């Protein structure tokens, strides 16, 4: 995991929840955690890490993840044992 991934991880765990995290940075973080990004129908996407999955929609037209997506993704990270 490089410094950009660590910065993204730190941003995800900040409170109050940030709304300026690029969704592509979250995807890159999943790949850095040896996970997979699975394209689904339309804007749907599935992240798979350590046999756990997280499904959501890519935000559009904006490129930033919505606050609720960051909060749910934070819970997903905690579930798989990833902390700051």
Protein Blocks (a to p, Z undefined) as FASTA:
>chain_A
ZZklmmmmmmmmpccddfkbcfklmmmmmmmnopacdddehjbccddeehiacddddddf
bfbdcfklmmmmmmmmmmnopaZZ
